[in-house]
Amino acid sequence: MKIKSCCMDKQTIQEIGHQLWQMRQERRMYLHTVSFQTRIPERVIEGMEIGKFIKYSAFRCLMEFYGKKMRIVFE
């Protein structure tokens, strides 16, 4: 199954993935635990964290789970 990515460049996707990974590490949570609690497949969370793709529905669910909001600033 191929997951479609958004139209962002690779560096931006990797930075977002790194932030997702950091939020999970700050809470000392295993990938399996986050997957179970959010009902997002582990492969989707892991793919987002390593910067392969961003799935918006999963991203929105993770942001809500971690209690964070994303703000985009153009400079």
C-alpha positions as CSV (number, residue, x, y, z in Angstrom):
1,M,0.0,0.0,0.0
2,K,1.5,3.3,-1.1
3,I,0.7,6.3,1.1
4,K,0.4,9.6,-0.7
5,S,2.5,12.4,0.7
6,C,1.7,16.0,0.7
7,C,3.4,18.6,-1.5
8,M,6.0,19.7,1.1
9,D,9.7,19.4,0.4
10,K,11.6,16.6,1.9
11,Q,13.5,18.7,4.5
12,T,10.2,20.1,5.9
13,I,8.7,16.6,6.2
14,Q,11.8,15.4,8.0
15,E,11.7,18.4,10.4
16,I,8.1,17.7,11.2
17,G,8.9,14.0,11.7
18,H,11.7,14.8,14.0
19,Q,9.4,17.0,16.1
20,L,6.9,14.2,16.3
21,W,9.6,11.8,17.4
22,Q,10.8,14.3,20.1
23,M,7.3,14.7,21.5
24,R,7.0,10.9,21.9
25,Q,10.5,10.7,23.5
26,E,9.7,13.5,25.9
27,R,6.7,11.5,27.2
28,R,8.8,8.3,27.2
29,M,6.2,6.5,25.2
30,Y,6.8,3.4,23.0
31,L,5.6,3.5,19.4
32,H,3.3,0.6,20.2
33,T,1.7,2.5,23.1
34,V,1.0,5.6,21.0
35,S,-0.3,3.5,18.2
36,F,-2.7,1.6,20.5
37,Q,-4.0,4.8,22.2
38,T,-4.5,6.8,19.0
39,R,-5.5,3.8,16.8
40,I,-3.0,4.9,14.1
41,P,-1.0,2.0,12.7
42,E,2.6,1.8,13.9
43,R,3.9,1.8,10.3
44,V,2.2,5.2,9.7
45,I,3.6,6.8,12.9
46,E,7.1,5.4,12.2
47,G,7.0,6.6,8.6
48,M,6.0,10.1,9.7
49,E,8.7,10.2,12.4
50,I,11.5,9.2,10.0
51,G,10.3,11.7,7.5
52,K,9.1,9.5,4.6
53,F,5.6,11.1,4.4
54,I,3.0,13.1,6.3
55,K,-0.5,11.8,6.5
56,Y,-2.7,14.8,7.6
57,S,-5.4,12.8,9.4
58,A,-2.8,11.0,11.5
59,F,-0.8,14.2,12.0
60,R,-3.9,16.0,13.3
61,C,-4.7,13.0,15.6
62,L,-1.1,13.0,17.0
63,M,-1.1,16.7,17.6
64,E,-4.3,16.4,19.6
65,F,-2.9,13.3,21.5
66,Y,0.3,15.2,22.4
67,G,-1.7,18.4,23.3
68,K,0.1,20.5,20.8
69,K,-0.8,22.9,18.0
70,M,1.2,23.7,14.9
71,R,1.8,27.2,13.7
72,I,3.2,27.9,10.3
73,V,5.3,31.1,9.9
74,F,6.5,32.4,6.5
75,E,9.8,34.4,6.8
